[in-house]
Amino acid sequence: MRKALLITAVVALLTAAVPASASAAFGAIAINPKTGDVGLSINKPRKSVAKKRANKDCNGKCKIVVWVRNGCAAVVATDRKYIPGVGRTKKEALRHAHRRADRPSKKVAWICSG
């Protein structure tokens, strides 16, 4: 009986010690490649929910360009395509996207989730 109580107390303590930021928060960016319309979602409990919300927020036939869990994502555009990037901060995500572009690019959208 004592052992069971001790285990219950330890589990309760560990559960309370987990910070809220340790839970997953997903975000996504969707883009309509024909019109350039953008849909965003942040702080969703599951990847599927984040992607669905971003698509719903975007008008027309949109595609998910990038999703992220507890971080930041950005999308830049070249004259040919949309390029995603991810990072711990907005600045890092944008820098990653710009570096991945093989030509001059402009910022389209960014999100931070979590």
Disulfide bonds with the S-S distance in Angstrom:
Cys58-Cys62 2.04
Cys72-Cys112 1.92
